[in-house]
């Protein structure tokens, strides 16, 4: 067994799962004392898949429910802010450096082994829009179902029991990456790609945009994706010592406002 992936930073034994952490309270009622807990580095585990698992996790055909969400693109199209490939690139770049960075930080931190319940609370604090919080938990619940089938693990089971209505999707993504033997860089790259891949795919349907143009947009954004993923991982490593306050909290007020408006539409093509 790879001791680097199993030995925690403080050498006191394997990291506790969310269920065990929360059950350690005086009443055993699932509530732990506040404050960050130290965590181990994620990495390949004995018998676990290697890096190719990232291809499965990031594949648009992975049944995680993302196809039903536009990442705000549908509202942007209706408002006239997104009408062609050039607009799509600007929209995706803005989303990448705000909500994408925030999601990547959360995912990387979860992959590193930070307490997913603390990370879920941090995700709530970073998501002012009730509509987006609800969407993130729906996506997290769907991803959890797919992840437990693909990479069964006690950590996923414990998180599912602790938050039966769904954890925020980036948190589930990070725990899933960890369960698949992937590291924080993998989780962050998956998160940033989702941040732009969803709107790009939705724009093809919403605008009858040439799919080759949409793919070219993603290709041009690739260097930015790498930089944002690296920034997210750096923040996640800092959170090991400083707690969730060290994670990115980049805001996108227009996305929040548009999400609330979109949720009230009587007819819409996408869930968010």
Secondary structure as GFF3:
##gff-version 3
##sequence-region A 1 272
A	DSSP	alpha_helix	3	6	.	.	.	ID=ss1
A	DSSP	alpha_helix	18	22	.	.	.	ID=ss2
A	DSSP	alpha_helix	52	58	.	.	.	ID=ss3
A	DSSP	three_ten_helix	66	68	.	.	.	ID=ss4
A	DSSP	alpha_helix	73	78	.	.	.	ID=ss5
A	DSSP	alpha_helix	85	95	.	.	.	ID=ss6
A	DSSP	pi_helix	96	100	.	.	.	ID=ss7
A	DSSP	alpha_helix	101	112	.	.	.	ID=ss8
A	DSSP	alpha_helix	116	125	.	.	.	ID=ss9
A	DSSP	alpha_helix	130	150	.	.	.	ID=ss10
A	DSSP	alpha_helix	154	162	.	.	.	ID=ss11
A	DSSP	alpha_helix	169	179	.	.	.	ID=ss12
A	DSSP	alpha_helix	184	207	.	.	.	ID=ss13
A	DSSP	alpha_helix	211	242	.	.	.	ID=ss14
A	DSSP	three_ten_helix	244	246	.	.	.	ID=ss15
A	DSSP	alpha_helix	253	263	.	.	.	ID=ss16
###
